[in-house]
Amino acid sequence: MRRIYLDYNATTPADPSVIDAMLPFFDERFGNPGSAHALGREAAEAIARARSQVAALVVCAFEDVYFTGCATEANNLVLFGRAAASDWRGHIVVSAVEHPSVREPARVLANRGIDVTVLPVDETGLADPDDLARAIRPDTIVVSIMHANNETGTIQPVAELAAVCRERDIPFHSDCSQSAGKIPVDLSAWGADFATFAGHKVYVPKGIGVLARRTETPLVPMLHGGGPGTRSARRHRERAVHRRDRARIRARGGIDAQRARSLASAERPAAHGARRGGRRIERSSGAAVAEHAQHFVSGSRRRRHPCKGARSSCGNRRGLP
Ligand SMILES: Cc1ncc(COP(=O)(O)O)c(C=O)c1O
């Protein structure tokens, strides 16, 4: 019997060109990107190239493409990362039609004391920017509204929703798992701060997601000790590869002209929340982890963290990460 697969919004097969590009890294070019030797450098260069390509696709700065294991992880990272960066206080807005990978972390955060507003949608599944403007509060730490819905296909007016947030200096995230690769996704044009992507929806094998961050909005990582960055290591070497690739894209006339122009100007705009004293990702997390590590290495069996309740560089005011 011949099978016809019609469920491409659930997942796609890996494209042969993607498999070809990946295969050498399973055996011949298997280096650890953190290693200083040639094999390691090759792996780091390959990651940098992939990061560059994602940045070009979604129009954000190269530095702010975080590879994750899936879109679910990216969505969790943005909600928990914002909550941690805001000392586990504040208010979150999510739409009523988000994927469970946004709804569930929001519910867990609500149980931990964060206020959550679920923004209603109309009969076609659309969120109204005026409703969003009414829902936002001065202590809103992130608004998360998906680009395209996985069940209805409704496409949200993300540029308008992001504009509402931008006017009020509130970070805006959009889950673009269902839209990337099908319709244009342009974080710079929207003025969005974060966006999520799922590799397996666009002919990439399972196990690869992305959280893109366009601005320097603080986000505390969920994984510690793996290298600098929110999810995975980013190295200076990668930047050189990125600069080369960006020059090549420009020389070729771009991915398309407008996108290349946006990309060229996709600097990292200032952080939301800078005025509210939010912490930057890498520097603060390094300090926090060092302090946590010291606490545990010293053999203390106390459940209570020494910094709990205190304002310290550790940043841990409500328990351990
Ligand atoms: C809109 C949306 N967000 C997130 C996800 C989760 O993707 P992943 O399987 O990569 O965790 C899906 C998957 O179906 C989705 O459709």
The ligand as an SDF file (V2000), in Angstrom:
LIG
                    3D

 16 16  0  0  0  0  0  0  0  0999 V2000
    3.3260   26.2030   17.4450 C   0  0  0  0  0  0  0  0  0  0  0  0
    4.2050   25.1480   17.9930 C   0  0  0  0  0  0  0  0  0  0  0  0
    5.0600   25.4720   18.9830 N   0  0  0  0  0  0  0  0  0  0  0  0
    5.8850   24.5580   19.5200 C   0  0  0  0  0  0  0  0  0  0  0  0
    5.8880   23.2520   19.0920 C   0  0  0  0  0  0  0  0  0  0  0  0
    6.8180   22.2740   19.7470 C   0  0  0  0  0  0  0  0  0  0  0  0
    7.8200   21.8860   18.8570 O   0  0  0  0  0  0  0  0  0  0  0  0
    8.9140   20.8160   19.2620 P   0  0  0  0  0  0  0  0  0  0  0  0
    8.3540   19.4810   18.8570 O   0  0  0  0  0  0  0  0  0  0  0  0
   10.1310   21.1590   18.4540 O   0  0  0  0  0  0  0  0  0  0  0  0
    9.1470   20.9050   20.7160 O   0  0  0  0  0  0  0  0  0  0  0  0
    5.0230   22.8540   18.0670 C   0  0  0  0  0  0  0  0  0  0  0  0
    5.0040   21.4580   17.6080 C   0  0  0  0  0  0  0  0  0  0  0  0
    4.0620   20.9400   17.1040 O   0  0  0  0  0  0  0  0  0  0  0  0
    4.1490   23.8340   17.5080 C   0  0  0  0  0  0  0  0  0  0  0  0
    3.3080   23.5280   16.5260 O   0  0  0  0  0  0  0  0  0  0  0  0
  1  2  1  0
  2  3  1  0
  2 15  2  0
  3  4  2  0
  4  5  1  0
  5  6  1  0
  5 12  2  0
  6  7  1  0
  7  8  1  0
  8  9  2  0
  8 10  1  0
  8 11  1  0
 12 13  1  0
 12 15  1  0
 13 14  2  0
 15 16  1  0
M  END
$$$$
